[in-house]
């Protein structure tokens, strides 16, 4: 996960696939670049911490510069997951760059265009969101050399896939010819059936219905990845400061009876009030508990809550426990985004 610059879970595979398509010899289906449409006026944002500006929405991308805290930025787009903002930046490619969205605040209700999206379907683009830290390999399999790593919430451009859809080829500047391979199980992506099939040799042989992807009308869900966090080792933690960080945004996943059943989020406020939101998507609702200095409280947070007022004590350490419900007769999987901030 991208961090602020120092001051000194599950792949939802696409639904019913279309009939096989064939590219003409030598023809490749390249994804559209992650670029914003120039006709949309910029949205104003303010950095809540010193942040890195990167060439692409990924921690593996080059750092173009640093923007101090409490600096106004002009946002011209966001990635499909909403984890990165595309901003106007003089020293960037075409005068633009990328910063992590959790360190930039915008006005409530502000709509920001998804970069590289289809106008008729904003979620339809050949990009994928990394769900956890993964290796980028020189070929489609664990036997190939590792070229580097990607972190959770990094965004990658998809170029192709292997014959069964288990491995995806991506744009990767550190790889041979600027390409690499990643395991599809750890990406959130759509439209995989439109990608060309790429052989280990690099030869593009066109597209066809991948045998490794079930032909179903509903998404195929796998258990949440075990991240091994706990009450004593939360998956995310933040110290709110008047002149520093003002918001925590974390996207995760939990599942039962298999996979990671719970996540822990820690925050320490500097005021007596925070605002919390919880968005959930999956087979059931999350169960949440809020602890203050290790002790249970009566405070509640439920899926669908938006900017809920939560009274807290200045300097106390708070833990939010997010748990998947007990299984009924099938896998219970929930994908969530929790936001905790010091001002609405």
C-alpha positions as CSV (number, residue, x, y, z in Angstrom):
1,X,0.0,0.0,0.0
2,X,1.3,3.5,-0.8
3,X,2.3,5.5,2.2
4,X,2.6,9.2,2.7
5,X,6.0,10.5,1.8
6,X,8.3,10.8,4.9
7,X,8.4,14.4,6.3
8,X,12.3,14.7,6.7
9,X,-8.8,-9.6,-1.6
10,X,-10.6,-11.4,-3.9
11,X,-11.0,-11.5,-7.6
12,X,-14.6,-10.9,-8.7
13,X,-14.4,-12.6,-12.1
14,X,-16.6,-11.4,-14.9
15,X,-20.1,-12.8,-15.7
16,X,-21.2,-14.8,-18.7
17,X,-18.5,-14.7,-21.4
18,X,-19.2,-14.0,-25.1
19,X,-18.4,-16.3,-27.9
20,X,-14.8,-16.6,-29.0
21,X,-13.2,-13.8,-30.9
22,X,-10.2,-14.0,-33.2
23,X,-7.7,-11.2,-33.9
24,X,-6.1,-10.8,-37.3
25,X,-2.5,-12.1,-37.7
26,X,-0.2,-9.8,-35.8
27,X,-3.1,-7.7,-34.3
28,X,-3.1,-7.1,-30.6
29,X,-5.8,-5.6,-28.4
30,X,-4.1,-3.1,-26.3
31,X,-5.9,-1.4,-23.3
32,X,-6.6,2.3,-23.3
33,X,-4.0,4.3,-21.4
34,X,-4.9,5.6,-18.0
35,X,-5.5,9.2,-19.1
36,X,-8.1,11.7,-18.1
37,X,-10.6,13.3,-20.5
38,X,-9.5,16.9,-20.9
39,X,-13.0,18.3,-21.2
40,X,-13.8,17.7,-17.5
41,X,-13.0,20.6,-15.2
42,X,-10.6,19.8,-12.4
43,X,-11.8,19.2,-8.9
44,X,-10.1,20.9,-6.0
45,X,-8.5,18.9,-3.3
46,X,-6.2,19.5,-0.3
47,X,-3.4,17.2,0.8
48,X,-3.7,16.0,4.4
49,X,0.0,14.9,4.5
50,X,3.1,15.2,2.5
51,X,2.6,12.8,-0.5
52,X,4.6,11.4,-3.3
53,X,3.6,12.2,-6.9
54,X,4.0,9.2,-9.2
55,X,4.0,8.7,-12.9
56,X,1.3,6.0,-12.7
57,X,-1.2,4.9,-10.0
58,X,1.2,2.3,-8.5
59,X,3.9,2.2,-5.8
60,X,6.1,0.6,-8.4
61,X,5.9,3.7,-10.6
62,X,8.6,6.4,-10.6
63,X,8.3,9.3,-8.1
64,X,8.0,12.6,-10.0
65,X,8.2,14.8,-6.9
66,X,6.6,15.5,-3.5
67,X,3.7,17.8,-2.5
68,X,3.6,19.2,1.1
69,X,0.7,18.8,3.5
70,X,-2.1,21.4,3.3
71,X,-1.5,22.1,-0.4
72,X,-4.3,22.6,-3.0
73,X,-4.2,20.2,-5.9
74,X,-6.4,20.0,-9.0
75,X,-7.9,16.5,-9.6
76,X,-8.7,15.5,-13.1
77,X,-9.6,11.8,-12.5
78,X,-9.3,8.7,-10.3
79,X,-8.5,5.0,-10.8
80,X,-11.4,2.5,-10.9
81,X,-10.9,1.7,-7.2
82,X,-10.9,5.3,-6.1
83,X,-7.5,4.7,-4.4
84,X,-5.5,7.1,-6.6
85,X,-6.2,10.6,-7.9
86,X,-4.8,11.9,-11.2
87,X,-3.8,15.5,-10.7
88,X,-2.4,18.4,-12.7
89,X,1.4,18.4,-12.0
90,X,3.8,20.6,-13.9
91,X,6.7,18.1,-13.7
92,X,4.6,15.1,-14.7
93,X,4.0,13.3,-18.0
94,X,1.7,15.6,-20.0
95,X,1.6,17.9,-17.0
96,X,0.0,15.3,-14.7
97,X,0.8,12.8,-12.0
98,X,-0.8,10.4,-9.5
99,X,-1.2,10.6,-5.7
100,X,-2.9,8.3,-3.2
101,X,-6.5,9.4,-2.6
102,X,-6.5,8.8,1.1
103,X,-4.1,11.7,1.6
104,X,-6.3,14.2,-0.3
105,X,-9.6,15.6,0.9
106,X,-12.4,16.9,-1.4
107,X,-15.8,18.4,-0.8
108,X,-18.6,16.0,0.1
109,X,-20.5,14.7,-3.0
110,X,-17.7,15.7,-5.4
111,X,-17.8,13.5,-8.5
112,X,-14.5,12.6,-10.1
113,X,-14.2,10.9,-13.5
114,X,-12.8,7.3,-13.6
115,X,-9.7,7.6,-15.8
116,X,-9.6,5.3,-18.9
117,X,-13.2,4.3,-18.5
118,X,-15.8,3.6,-21.1
119,X,-18.3,6.5,-21.3
120,X,-21.3,4.1,-21.4
121,X,-19.9,1.9,-18.6
122,X,-17.4,3.7,-16.3
123,X,-16.3,0.3,-14.8
124,X,-15.4,-1.2,-18.1
125,X,-11.7,-0.7,-18.7
126,X,-8.7,-3.0,-19.2
127,X,-7.1,-2.1,-15.8
128,X,-7.0,-4.1,-12.6
129,X,-6.6,-3.3,-8.9
130,X,-4.1,-5.3,-6.9
131,X,-5.6,-6.8,-3.7
132,X,-2.5,-7.7,-1.8
133,X,1.3,-7.6,-2.2
134,X,2.2,-9.9,-5.1
135,X,5.2,-10.8,-7.3
136,X,5.5,-9.7,-10.9
137,X,7.1,-12.5,-12.9
138,X,8.8,-12.8,-16.2
139,X,6.3,-15.5,-17.4
140,X,2.9,-16.9,-16.5
141,X,3.8,-19.1,-13.5
142,X,5.6,-19.2,-10.2
143,X,8.5,-21.0,-11.8
144,X,9.5,-17.8,-13.6
145,X,11.8,-15.2,-12.1
146,X,10.4,-12.4,-10.0
147,X,10.8,-9.0,-11.6
148,X,9.6,-7.1,-8.5
149,X,6.5,-6.6,-6.4
150,X,3.2,-4.7,-6.4
151,X,1.3,-3.5,-3.4
152,X,-2.4,-3.6,-2.4
153,X,-4.4,-0.9,-4.3
154,X,-1.8,-0.5,-7.0
155,X,-3.4,-0.2,-10.5
156,X,-2.0,-2.1,-13.5
157,X,-2.8,-1.9,-17.2
158,X,-3.7,-5.4,-18.6
159,X,-2.2,-6.4,-21.9
160,X,-3.0,-10.1,-22.2
161,X,-3.6,-13.5,-20.4
162,X,-2.5,-17.0,-20.6
163,X,-4.7,-19.7,-22.3
164,X,-6.8,-20.4,-19.2
165,X,-7.0,-16.9,-17.7
166,X,-5.0,-17.9,-14.5
167,X,-2.2,-15.4,-15.2
168,X,-2.4,-11.9,-16.7
169,X,0.2,-10.0,-18.6
170,X,0.6,-6.3,-17.5
171,X,2.5,-3.2,-18.4
172,X,5.6,-3.2,-16.1
173,X,8.4,-0.8,-16.8
174,X,11.0,-3.0,-15.0
175,X,10.2,-6.1,-17.0
176,X,11.5,-7.3,-20.4
177,X,9.9,-5.1,-23.1
178,X,8.1,-3.3,-20.4
179,X,5.9,-6.2,-19.5
180,X,5.3,-8.7,-16.7
181,X,3.0,-11.4,-15.4
182,X,0.8,-11.6,-12.3
183,X,-1.5,-14.2,-10.7
184,X,-5.1,-13.3,-11.6
185,X,-6.4,-14.6,-8.3
186,X,-5.0,-11.5,-6.5
187,X,-6.4,-8.9,-8.8
188,X,-9.8,-7.3,-9.1
189,X,-10.6,-7.0,-12.8
190,X,-13.4,-6.9,-15.4
191,X,-13.5,-7.7,-19.1
192,X,-10.8,-10.4,-19.0
193,X,-12.4,-12.2,-21.9
194,X,-11.5,-9.3,-24.2
195,X,-7.7,-9.7,-23.6
196,X,-5.6,-11.4,-26.2
197,X,-4.0,-14.8,-25.3
198,X,-0.3,-14.5,-25.0
199,X,2.0,-17.5,-25.2
200,X,5.1,-17.9,-23.0
201,X,7.2,-17.0,-26.0
202,X,5.4,-13.7,-26.2
203,X,3.4,-14.7,-29.3
204,X,-0.2,-13.3,-29.4
205,X,-2.6,-15.9,-30.7
206,X,-5.9,-14.0,-30.4
207,X,-8.7,-14.4,-28.0
208,X,-10.9,-17.3,-27.0
209,X,-13.1,-18.3,-24.1
210,X,-10.6,-19.2,-21.2
211,X,-11.1,-22.6,-19.8
212,X,-10.0,-21.6,-16.3
213,X,-12.9,-19.1,-15.9
214,X,-16.3,-20.6,-15.0
215,X,-19.1,-19.7,-17.4
216,X,-21.6,-18.5,-14.9
217,X,-24.0,-15.6,-14.7
218,X,-22.8,-14.7,-11.2
219,X,-19.3,-13.8,-10.0
220,X,-17.0,-16.5,-8.8
221,X,-15.9,-15.7,-5.3
222,X,-12.8,-17.0,-3.5
223,X,-12.0,-16.8,0.2
224,X,-10.4,-13.6,1.6
225,X,-6.7,-13.7,1.7
226,X,-5.2,-14.4,5.2
227,X,-3.4,-11.2,6.2
228,X,-2.6,-12.4,9.7
229,X,-3.5,-9.2,11.4
230,X,-4.9,-9.1,15.0
231,X,-5.9,-6.8,17.8
232,X,-2.2,-6.4,18.7
233,X,-1.2,-6.1,15.1
234,X,-3.9,-4.2,13.1
235,X,-3.9,-4.2,9.3
236,X,-4.0,-0.4,9.3
237,X,-3.3,2.3,11.9
238,X,-3.3,6.0,11.8
239,X,-2.4,8.9,14.2
240,X,-4.6,11.9,13.4
241,X,-2.9,15.2,13.9
242,X,-4.2,18.8,13.5
243,X,-1.5,19.7,11.0
244,X,-1.0,16.2,9.6
245,X,-3.3,13.3,8.6
246,X,-7.1,13.9,8.8
247,X,-8.5,10.8,7.2
248,X,-8.0,7.0,7.0
249,X,-9.5,5.1,4.1
250,X,-9.0,1.3,4.0
251,X,-10.5,-1.2,1.6
252,X,-10.4,-4.9,2.7
253,X,-12.2,-8.2,2.6
254,X,-13.2,-10.9,5.1
255,X,-14.8,-14.3,4.7
256,X,-16.0,-17.4,6.6
257,X,-15.7,-20.3,7.1
258,X,-12.6,-20.2,4.9
259,X,-10.2,-17.3,4.5
260,X,-9.5,-14.3,6.6
261,X,-12.5,-13.9,9.0
262,X,-11.6,-10.5,10.6
263,X,-9.7,-7.3,10.2
264,X,-8.5,-4.7,12.7
265,X,-8.2,-1.0,12.1
266,X,-6.5,1.3,14.6
267,X,-6.8,5.1,15.0
268,X,-5.9,7.7,17.6
269,X,-7.9,11.0,17.4
270,X,-6.7,14.5,18.4
271,X,-10.3,15.8,18.9
272,X,-13.5,14.5,20.6
273,X,-15.3,13.7,17.4
274,X,-14.7,11.6,14.3
275,X,-16.8,10.8,11.3
276,X,-17.0,7.2,10.0
277,X,-18.4,5.6,6.9
278,X,-18.7,1.9,6.0
279,X,-19.5,0.6,2.5
280,X,-20.0,-3.2,2.1
281,X,-20.5,-5.4,-0.9
282,X,-20.9,-9.2,-0.7
283,X,-22.9,-12.0,0.6
284,X,-23.9,-10.5,4.0
285,X,-23.3,-7.6,6.4
286,X,-20.2,-7.0,8.4
287,X,-20.2,-7.4,12.2
288,X,-18.3,-4.5,13.8
289,X,-17.0,-3.7,17.3
290,X,-15.2,-0.6,18.5
291,X,-12.7,-0.8,21.3
292,X,-11.3,2.1,23.3
293,X,-7.9,1.5,24.9
294,X,-8.5,-2.2,24.6
295,X,-12.0,-2.2,26.2
296,X,-15.3,-2.8,24.4
297,X,-17.6,0.2,23.8
298,X,-21.3,0.6,23.0
299,X,-20.4,2.6,19.8
300,X,-21.7,1.1,16.6
301,X,-20.8,1.2,12.9
302,X,-22.9,-0.6,10.3
303,X,-22.7,-1.2,6.6
304,X,-24.3,1.8,4.8
305,X,-23.5,4.3,7.5
306,X,-22.2,7.5,5.9
307,X,-20.3,10.2,7.9
308,X,-21.7,8.9,11.2
309,X,-20.7,11.0,14.2
310,X,-18.7,9.0,16.8
311,X,-17.8,10.6,20.1
312,X,-14.2,9.7,21.1
313,X,-11.6,10.8,23.6
314,X,-8.6,12.8,22.6
315,X,-5.4,10.6,22.7
316,X,-7.2,7.3,23.3
317,X,-6.3,4.4,21.0
318,X,-9.4,3.0,19.2
319,X,-9.7,-0.3,17.4
320,X,-12.4,-1.2,14.9
321,X,-12.9,-5.0,14.5
322,X,-14.6,-6.0,11.2
323,X,-15.8,-9.6,11.1
324,X,-17.5,-11.8,8.6
325,X,-20.8,-13.4,9.8
326,X,-20.9,-17.0,10.8
327,X,-21.4,-19.2,7.7
328,X,-24.9,-20.6,6.9
329,X,-24.6,-23.0,4.0
330,X,-22.0,-21.3,1.8
331,X,-19.0,-19.1,1.8
332,X,-19.7,-15.7,3.4
333,X,-17.6,-13.0,1.7
334,X,-17.7,-9.3,2.2
335,X,-15.6,-6.6,0.5
336,X,-15.7,-3.3,2.4
337,X,-14.3,0.2,2.5
338,X,-14.1,2.0,5.8
339,X,-13.4,5.7,6.1
340,X,-12.6,7.5,9.4
341,X,-11.9,11.2,9.3
342,X,-11.7,14.2,11.7
343,X,-13.9,16.5,9.6
344,X,-16.9,15.9,7.2
